[in-house]
Amino acid sequence: MKQAVLILSSEKIPQGKRPATPSEWNRLYQVADCYLDLGLRLEGTQRVLVGHLLRPEGAPGLGEPVLITLKKPDGSQLQKEITPNLPFQLPLEEGCGLELTLEGTTYWVPLPQSTA
């Protein structure tokens, strides 16, 4: 398993909170010749992971499905097949891990964790 390379990160800190407790964030990772654009959004009390797998225009097509796997703290997982350049979203629990399988290679995608 390889690790996705973090390229850019930004966080939105709610007023009155410690800097270690972002309520929303955005991150851009490089995975192979693609970029994974991820963000955390709050919809009411639900945390939602939103993203796009950005594939450069003119790049050769993918030969296999692209899979996002959300590994939950209880050991269960949620897997979703995604299409490059189209948005996706998944419910996100605290403590989840994320893997992306692209062209037969799995990438670990580190997610910020709240300390609140």
C-alpha positions in Angstrom: 0.0 0.0 0.0 1.3 3.5 -0.9 0.5 6.7 0.8 -1.3 9.6 -1.0 0.8 12.7 -1.1 -0.8 15.8 0.6 -0.4 18.8 -1.6 -2.7 21.4 -0.1 -4.7 21.7 3.1 -7.1 24.3 4.6 -9.4 24.2 7.6 -12.3 26.3 8.8 -12.2 26.8 12.6 -15.5 27.6 14.3 -15.4 30.7 16.5 -14.5 30.1 20.1 -12.9 26.7 19.3 -9.4 25.6 19.7 -7.3 25.5 16.5 -7.1 21.6 16.8 -10.9 21.3 16.2 -11.7 22.2 12.6 -15.4 22.0 11.7 -14.7 21.8 8.0 -11.6 21.1 5.9 -10.3 20.7 2.3 -7.3 18.7 1.2 -5.8 17.9 -2.1 -3.7 14.7 -2.5 -1.8 13.3 -5.4 -2.4 9.6 -6.2 -0.5 8.3 -9.3 -1.2 10.7 -12.2 -4.5 11.9 -10.5 -5.5 14.3 -7.8 -7.9 13.5 -5.0 -9.8 16.6 -3.9 -11.5 16.0 -0.5 -13.5 18.1 1.9 -15.4 17.7 5.1 -18.8 19.4 5.3 -21.3 19.6 8.1 -24.9 18.9 7.1 -26.8 19.5 10.4 -25.1 17.2 12.8 -23.9 14.8 10.1 -20.3 14.9 8.8 -20.0 14.3 5.1 -16.9 13.6 3.1 -17.2 15.1 -0.4 -14.7 14.7 -3.1 -13.6 14.4 -6.8 -10.9 12.2 -8.3 -9.4 14.6 -10.8 -7.9 12.9 -13.8 -5.9 15.1 -16.3 -7.6 15.7 -19.6 -6.1 13.5 -22.3 -4.8 11.0 -19.8 -5.3 7.3 -20.7 -8.5 5.8 -19.3 -8.6 3.7 -16.3 -8.7 -0.1 -16.9 -10.3 -1.0 -13.6 -13.0 0.6 -11.4 -11.7 3.2 -8.9 -12.8 2.3 -5.4 -13.0 4.5 -2.3 -13.0 2.5 1.0 -14.0 4.2 4.2 -12.7 2.1 7.2 -14.8 2.7 10.2 -13.6 2.6 13.9 -15.8 -0.5 14.6 -13.9 -2.4 11.9 -16.7 -2.2 9.3 -16.1 -0.5 6.0 -18.1 1.3 3.3 -16.8 0.9 -0.3 -18.0 2.9 -3.2 -17.0 2.8 -6.9 -16.3 6.3 -8.2 -16.0 7.9 -11.6 -13.0 10.2 -12.3 -14.0 13.9 -12.6 -17.4 13.4 -11.1 -18.3 14.3 -7.4 -18.9 11.7 -4.7 -19.9 11.9 -1.1 -19.9 9.6 1.9 -21.0 9.9 5.5 -18.0 10.3 7.8 -17.6 9.2 11.4 -14.9 10.3 13.7 -11.9 8.1 13.5 -12.5 6.7 10.0 -9.6 5.9 7.6 -9.7 6.2 3.9 -8.2 4.1 1.1 -8.3 4.7 -2.7 -7.7 1.8 -5.1 -6.6 3.1 -8.5 -5.3 0.9 -11.3 -4.6 -2.0 -9.0 -2.7 0.1 -6.4 -4.2 1.0 -3.0 -3.3 4.4 -1.5 -3.8 5.3 2.2 -5.3 8.8 2.4 -4.8 10.4 5.8 -7.7 12.3 7.1 -7.6 15.1 9.8 -9.1 13.9 13.1 -10.8 16.1 15.6 -9.5 16.2 19.1 -12.6 17.7 20.6 
